[in-house]
Amino acid sequence: MQRSRSLRQRRDGGRIRARRSAVHCALGRTVQTALVFFAGRVLDETTEGACRYIMTGQAQTAGMTQSQFATWVCGQTCALFTCGNFMINVQNSSSFSSASTATPTLTFDANRNVTNTWNYSTGNPGDIVDVQVMYQWPVVLGPLSFSLRLSNGPAPFTLGK
């Protein structure tokens, strides 16, 4: 009798531990999801500011290069982002019918680094300018069947506007 009671207690204790692990995992997933959506919202607002900066001619007047513009964009965000991980694509067109607003397809090397070359053409007064700001967000809990990926690529979740 004594032996079976301690065995039952161990089994129950194991279930309690399993429940705690499940709760911690669910809590971690919830926090990560909230953080990803918060970062996406910050990136949306930053991209709107970057568009306004180009639309008002401030980037052109300052003679900003692509690197300087990326630094300016990074300065508009919060500590959630690493400045070197921004991908910024600025293209101009003379009409809406010739403007390309397609989502860029990311290409990767063997080390999972993005190999795309991004455009930086802020245009002239009256041009249509498409500004795309992207950031690869590391998804930590991916191996636990939790995925926020938007594509089948090897990259972490990519935020973009």
Sequence and secondary structure as in RCSB ss.txt:
>XXXX:A:sequence
MQRSRSLRQRRDGGRIRARRSAVHCALGRTVQTALVFFAGRVLDETTEGACRYIMTGQAQTAGMTQSQFATWVCG
QTCALFTCGNFMINVQNSSSFSSASTATPTLTFDANRNVTNTWNYSTGNPGDIVDVQVMYQWPVVLGPLSFSLRL
SNGPAPFTLGK
>XXXX:A:secstr
 HHHHHHHHHHHHHHHHHHHHHHHHHHHHHHHHHHHHHHHHHHHHHHHHHHHHHHTTHHHHTT  HHHHHHHHHH
TS TTS GGGEEEEEEEESSGGG         B TTS B     B    TT EEEEEEEEEE  TTGGGT    S
SSSSS EEEE 
